């Protein structure tokens, strides 16, 4: 017949089993945190590399636009450059922003009279 365990032996065995289980959970938690850290670091590095490469492409496109403009300034036409095989530069220099103009009289003339808007244009004859 099997010997009965003392309460102390039962608790000791249970404690060893729990320690093993806790150790595995602790290792799993560290592993998962490592995965999260590596993912975050990788995402940050990828974003940095993408930014650096985008800056390189932008600089190359600006240089190309300058070279295209220099060819135009030297007397070549866009049509001539296309015939040679050079499409228009993919990035042009951004045009200067101008101040917004005040409304002109032509804009006012394009606006229908207030009474035409109120009655749906009925009763008004505009030569049609």
C-alpha positions as CSV (number, residue, x, y, z in Angstrom):
1,X,0.0,0.0,0.0
2,X,1.2,3.5,-0.8
3,X,2.5,5.6,2.0
4,X,0.4,8.6,2.7
5,X,2.0,12.0,2.3
6,X,2.4,14.3,5.2
7,X,0.9,17.7,4.9
8,X,4.4,19.2,4.7
9,X,5.4,16.9,1.9
10,X,2.3,17.6,-0.1
11,X,2.8,21.4,0.2
12,X,6.5,21.0,-0.7
13,X,5.6,19.0,-3.9
14,X,2.9,21.5,-4.8
15,X,5.4,24.4,-4.2
16,X,7.9,22.8,-6.6
17,X,5.3,22.3,-9.2
18,X,4.2,26.0,-8.8
19,X,7.8,27.2,-8.9
20,X,8.3,25.4,-12.3
21,X,5.0,26.9,-13.6
22,X,5.9,30.4,-12.4
23,X,9.4,30.1,-14.0
24,X,7.9,29.2,-17.3
25,X,5.4,32.1,-17.1
26,X,8.2,34.5,-16.1
27,X,10.3,33.4,-19.1
28,X,7.3,33.7,-21.4
29,X,6.6,37.2,-20.1
30,X,10.2,38.2,-20.7
31,X,10.1,36.7,-24.2
32,X,6.9,38.6,-25.1
33,X,8.3,41.8,-23.8
34,X,11.4,41.2,-25.9
35,X,9.3,40.7,-29.0
36,X,7.4,44.0,-28.3
37,X,10.7,45.8,-27.8
38,X,12.2,44.4,-31.0
39,X,9.1,45.3,-33.0
40,X,9.1,48.8,-31.7
41,X,12.8,49.3,-32.4
42,X,12.4,47.8,-35.9
43,X,9.5,50.1,-36.7
44,X,11.4,53.1,-35.5
45,X,14.5,52.1,-37.6
46,X,12.3,51.4,-40.7
47,X,10.7,54.8,-40.3
48,X,14.1,56.4,-40.1
49,X,15.4,54.6,-43.1
50,X,12.3,55.5,-45.1
51,X,12.8,59.2,-44.1
52,X,16.4,59.1,-45.1
53,X,15.7,57.5,-48.4
54,X,12.8,59.9,-49.1
55,X,15.2,62.8,-48.5
56,X,17.7,61.3,-51.0
57,X,15.0,60.9,-53.7
58,X,13.8,64.4,-53.0
59,X,17.3,65.8,-53.4
60,X,17.8,63.9,-56.6
61,X,14.5,65.2,-58.0
62,X,15.4,68.8,-57.1
63,X,18.7,68.4,-58.8
64,X,17.0,66.9,-61.9
65,X,14.5,69.8,-61.9
66,X,17.4,72.3,-61.8
67,X,19.1,70.5,-64.7
68,X,15.9,70.5,-66.7
69,X,15.4,74.2,-66.0
70,X,19.0,74.9,-67.0
71,X,18.4,73.1,-70.3
72,X,15.3,75.2,-70.9
73,X,17.2,78.3,-70.0
74,X,19.9,77.3,-72.4
75,X,17.4,77.5,-75.2
76,X,15.9,74.0,-75.5
77,X,12.1,73.7,-75.6
78,X,10.2,71.1,-73.7
79,X,9.1,69.6,-77.1
80,X,12.7,69.3,-78.2
81,X,13.7,67.7,-74.9
82,X,10.8,65.2,-75.2
83,X,12.0,64.3,-78.7
84,X,15.5,63.6,-77.4
85,X,13.9,61.4,-74.7
86,X,13.8,63.6,-71.7
87,X,10.4,63.9,-70.1
88,X,9.6,67.0,-68.0
89,X,11.2,66.9,-64.6
90,X,9.1,65.1,-62.1
91,X,9.5,67.8,-59.5
92,X,9.4,71.4,-60.3
93,X,10.3,74.2,-58.0
94,X,7.3,75.2,-56.0
95,X,5.9,78.5,-57.4
96,X,5.9,81.5,-55.1
97,X,2.7,82.0,-53.2
98,X,0.9,85.2,-54.1
99,X,-1.4,87.2,-52.0
100,X,-5.0,86.5,-52.5
101,X,-6.6,89.1,-54.8
102,X,-9.7,91.0,-53.9
103,X,-12.8,90.1,-56.0
104,X,-12.8,91.6,-59.4
105,X,-15.7,93.1,-61.4
106,X,-15.7,90.0,-63.7
107,X,-16.5,87.8,-60.6
108,X,-19.3,90.2,-59.7
109,X,-20.7,90.0,-63.2
110,X,-20.7,86.2,-63.1
111,X,-22.9,86.3,-60.0
112,X,-26.7,86.3,-60.8
113,X,-28.8,89.1,-59.4
114,X,-30.2,88.5,-55.9
115,X,-33.8,88.5,-57.2
116,X,-33.0,85.8,-59.7
117,X,-31.7,83.6,-57.0
118,X,-34.8,84.2,-54.8
119,X,-37.4,83.2,-57.4
120,X,-35.3,80.5,-59.2
121,X,-34.6,82.8,-62.1
122,X,-38.2,82.9,-63.3
123,X,-39.4,86.2,-64.7
124,X,-35.8,87.1,-65.7
125,X,-34.8,87.1,-69.3
126,X,-31.2,86.9,-70.2
127,X,-31.6,86.8,-74.0
128,X,-32.3,83.2,-74.2
